[in-house]
């Protein structure tokens, strides 16, 4: 009797897994067939690696001995992350808003009526791509920075095996991935490319600017919990005084992304395509 009851359950589970496998393959195909994916990866590699080399060649020699002693070599090597974060954020938004903009979302949801399954496929395909591109470009930037350091940059010499270095270098890629997932969540909520991109970068930059105008005790209380300030901690070798720890900051940024994605999952079932 138990076997008879278990068989339909197994078949239903196998069917759901097969459906998700098909959705995932479809989302990977769509992701890799659009030009924005190529340009995101190219921009991340170019900005991270080129700026790492430029900082090593031209900025390090201008630092005083005291500055070199206190500088964070990983953060210096990831100077290009502030450009690549724009690319990752925009790609996260466009993965879903581009379908709404063209009307292709109707065909997607007609083929896969389980709307949350579609959103999950987009999330997994983007996260996998962003992790590989983000971590790869950040590790490459670190090695390029160390390779291009002039002879006077001994205070900034670091090895990937030194305490905290691997975590910080990989953390740059984790930060870029979470930022893109935040964009994906906002795209699912807003469904318009311009509005979602404006909201994403408004959320990142505007609160930081506004908090800098507040009294010092307010800045130290609120500042560490802002999205970009919290995310910065994961790729910092030496956390700033009064700031969050690397994994605490990463968790705070992850919470912002989780809230946006949760809203996206909630609304995608309750609105027309």
Secondary structure as the mmCIF struct_conf table of DSSP 4:
data_model
#
loop_
_struct_conf.conf_type_id
_struct_conf.id
_struct_conf.beg_label_comp_id
_struct_conf.beg_label_asym_id
_struct_conf.beg_label_seq_id
_struct_conf.end_label_comp_id
_struct_conf.end_label_asym_id
_struct_conf.end_label_seq_id
HELX_RH_AL_P HELX_RH_AL_P1 UNK A 2 UNK A 33
BEND BEND1 UNK A 34 UNK A 34
HELX_RH_AL_P HELX_RH_AL_P2 UNK A 35 UNK A 54
HELX_RH_PI_P HELX_RH_PI_P1 UNK A 55 UNK A 59
HELX_RH_3T_P HELX_RH_3T_P1 UNK A 60 UNK A 62
BEND BEND2 UNK A 63 UNK A 63
HELX_RH_AL_P HELX_RH_AL_P3 UNK A 65 UNK A 70
HELX_RH_AL_P HELX_RH_AL_P4 UNK A 73 UNK A 77
TURN_TY1_P TURN_TY1_P1 UNK A 78 UNK A 80
HELX_RH_AL_P HELX_RH_AL_P5 UNK A 81 UNK A 102
TURN_TY1_P TURN_TY1_P2 UNK A 103 UNK A 103
HELX_RH_AL_P HELX_RH_AL_P6 UNK A 104 UNK A 111
HELX_RH_AL_P HELX_RH_AL_P7 UNK A 115 UNK A 148
HELX_RH_3T_P HELX_RH_3T_P2 UNK A 151 UNK A 156
TURN_TY1_P TURN_TY1_P3 UNK A 160 UNK A 161
BEND BEND3 UNK A 162 UNK A 162
TURN_TY1_P TURN_TY1_P4 UNK A 163 UNK A 164
HELX_RH_AL_P HELX_RH_AL_P8 UNK A 165 UNK A 190
HELX_RH_AL_P HELX_RH_AL_P9 UNK A 193 UNK A 211
TURN_TY1_P TURN_TY1_P5 UNK A 212 UNK A 213
BEND BEND4 UNK A 214 UNK A 214
HELX_RH_AL_P HELX_RH_AL_P10 UNK A 216 UNK A 222
HELX_RH_3T_P HELX_RH_3T_P3 UNK A 223 UNK A 225
BEND BEND5 UNK A 226 UNK A 226
HELX_RH_AL_P HELX_RH_AL_P11 UNK A 227 UNK A 232
HELX_RH_3T_P HELX_RH_3T_P4 UNK A 233 UNK A 235
BEND BEND6 UNK A 237 UNK A 238
HELX_LH_PP_P HELX_LH_PP_P1 UNK A 239 UNK A 240
TURN_TY1_P TURN_TY1_P6 UNK A 241 UNK A 242
BEND BEND7 UNK A 243 UNK A 243
HELX_RH_AL_P HELX_RH_AL_P12 UNK A 246 UNK A 268
TURN_TY1_P TURN_TY1_P7 UNK A 269 UNK A 270
BEND BEND8 UNK A 271 UNK A 271
#
